[in-house]
Amino acid sequence: MALFNEENTIEQMVLDTLSSGVSEGIVAEEFSNYAGKLKGWRFMPAESLGRQYSDVFVESMVRDALIRLNPDIQTQPERADEVIYRLRTIPLSVQSEGLVRANEMFAEWLRGEKSMPFGDKGEHTQVRLIDFEEHGNNDYVVTNQWVYPVKEGARRFDIVLLVNGIPLVIGEAKTPVRPSVTWVDAASDIHNGYEQSVPQMFVPNIFSFATEGKCYRYGSIRMPIDIWGPWHDGEKRSEGSLTDVKRSICSMIRPDIVLDILQNFTLFATDKKHRRIKILCRYQQYEAANLMVDRVVRGYPKKGLIWHFQGSGKSLLMVFAAQKLRMHSRLANPTVLIVVDRIDLDTQITATFNAADIPNMAKAANRQELQSLLATDIRKIIITTIHKFAEAGGCLNDRSNIIVMVDEAHRTQEGDLGRKMREALPNAFLFGLTGTPINKRERNTFWAFGADEDDHGYMSRYSFQESIRDKATLPLHFEAVDVKLHIDRKAIDEAYSLMTDQLNDEDRDELTKRAAKIAVLIKVPERVTAICRHIVKHFQEKVEPNGFKAQVVTFDRECCVLYKKALDELIGSEASAIVMHTQGGKSDEYAQWKLSRDEEERLLDRFRDQSDPLKFLIVTSKLLTGFDAPILQTMYLDKPMKDHSLLQAICRTNRVYPGKTHGLIVDYLGIFDDVASALDFDEKAVLKVITNLDELKKVLPVSMAKCLAFFPDADRTLGGYEGLIAAQNCLPDNTTRDKFAAEFSVLSRLWEALSPDPCLRLYEADYKWLAQVYESVKPPSGNGKLLWHALGAKTIELVHENVHLETLRDDLETLVLDAEILERILQSKEPGKKTKEIEIKLITRIRKHKDNPVFIALGERLEKLKEQNEAGLLHSIEFLKALLTLAKEVVQAEQQVDPVDEQSKVKAALTELFAEVKSGNTPVVVERIVADIDEIVRMVRFPGWQNTLKGERDVQKALRRVIYVKYQLKDQELFDKAYGYIRQYY
């Protein structure tokens, strides 16, 4: 019978696909398109590459390429050694420079941006490591089981792709036939393992990929695993099989694509915390940018419409496209014009270009500057707003290699301003980008940007579902607040007809005075107070505990001030800030709220900072488009909006952020009472993006029932290890455990989304029980990180609160050291029960040291033993003996753990906790608080205190004396967290 494993399935499939185009035995029509394109990679066994194990690249191949591609080196081949010497120093600098900076330095060499004094008179000439013009001049090699840095005990890389001897792509494969192992495990090996332990190997790296034969994901160095992306090409975008993975590999890991990503679709940028980061394109950005470039190079058609859903990276798409257009050898130094319709979008896009250090960029600050730049034929990337074309007055430049990218193409570009832009640049290429589906009524956008050659009028589409499926954005949930706070629907409809996108804020304010009915209703003091109280309560219960922030969207500028005043009274002035358009003159009643650009940017940076006390931004029209703050999860919406304005606004909340599962809209006006009419777009799929929490409440009991169905005979009232063993016996093998994990993952996401809604009370006891069983059967080695993911904050809190339900007698040491124990167990009436008890205790003990490599290895051994027992390869007596041997090693390993380390862990954890919450009321010397807690707790605790009511009571009393009495910190959450640390470590 054939056996499947990592080496003979996924790893071999990748090697066959890359080295021959189509794997032998898998001849599918859909891969015929790739067969010709994949010829280029040739397989060579790692041992035959002729490299020292400590070498990052194959120096003989690098030398050959330098001589082949550089005439100045060809005449004096010894010059190749000078270049190789320079290249060798970059991996050596990784400890001092950091991996990202070292990678950036090496990328400059790979792209041909470095020079050496090899000219006739010692002048510097370009050094080429890769030929980007004639790809056939490069040597492409794929190998596997690449060992670095020594032969024995070294890191072993599954798949390595080399161009001219330099390892540019690294792949990690996992078995496709074990359900608890996923691509996340493979990516984790790269991100948390190899990049940390042997960063030198990743200094030349363009990207790495991970797969278990079901999903394919890729990422750049130090990119968090949760934003590694898929790669698709064409219409087929399914996942889940070897065929799907093969399709992704065929379409991405081609020599021409790899080199294109290196040259044109890789950015090094500085983030808000002044850290250097590496950014790679996602597949939809690569596809759309290259479609633009192809049209410009071909010269026809001279326009195209790109619809990529809000938050999926249009700003970076424009950066990649502009970068490639400017560098393209056949475009004769073109001018690229980025046109936006609002100052805030201008600021955002300019910031994106600046952060990525894009060269030859100019900003047209006023109409005169724009006209001057175009009239004098400047060949740069110019960023401007549509309004600066207002006084263009005819043709400014009739060159055909001017490429215009119009952001948010569905809005003001198609009035007089759009016409004037076209008159000013009659022969330019025009590409429109939008993040909102084009309404059927807005056919002028299709006319203006859609080419006849494109299906449905779009050159490139990246839909709602694709964006969410790829985790480029998050789904949106909404809560409609109790109807007593709703405004009469007729009044809303009246406001809809009056409030149009073309109005500026002053005109809108004037209009609201005439629309007195809704304005008066919305601003009733009782209503404002009630809504602000609801906002604060909702935020403190559902948003703040998870570390997120919020936006309050009000009816007009007067409402901004009213809500600010009400919120200040409830939670203090530091917690919120107004951001709105103001003139700032004497006649402007809102002058005191005016912010300069720098002041506004500093304020928004504070909002993005999780530790800053600023929690709410109060707005009416600003920051509803273009504003990017991933920490923003919740929008409190009290303003009538519709169509693309509504969708753009609510999508401020859909950006990916650690621990964030969805964006949340709290609706006070009943805007979502009829979602279909509010969002009447040509794509009905929009409805799937927005989830009504009422629907989630209906799904919860169904999901709960699916989880409980795994335990038909378990007595959920039985505590202690007997109850836990009974529950675990209902999950007898890996397959069943993984099915349970998958169902519980769904349930936990539902719980997080609804928590702390009162509807959960009915299910709380069952959920606590399931959460603890889930934790108890989780692999101690940490394998299978996709199914056995980190639980949400609310679930962890429940587990911690009720951890005593899992408490076991801690007599493991006595058990394993007793010489007669085995005989006693064998004579027992229920030896299997005792075996299960030992297994549970082992898992508990190993987990206490989950970051210690010794215990990680012990956990992996325990997993293998369990697998062998389940497969029938290990009989019950042998399994028991093996468990007892392992238990003895666990005890011995625990005796080697330095107790000082354990004590320092709690001190470090407590110090971090108090530093996090430090404010004007917290003493300056955090260490003093921690020392006091440490001293007083050690006085009252005793071995096993966590398992007795008296012990818990005494320690809590001692902790209160320090936090509440001595330091006057009246913060229940702080107390609970501190007690949690003490319970774990003392």
Disulfide bonds with the S-S distance in Angstrom:
none
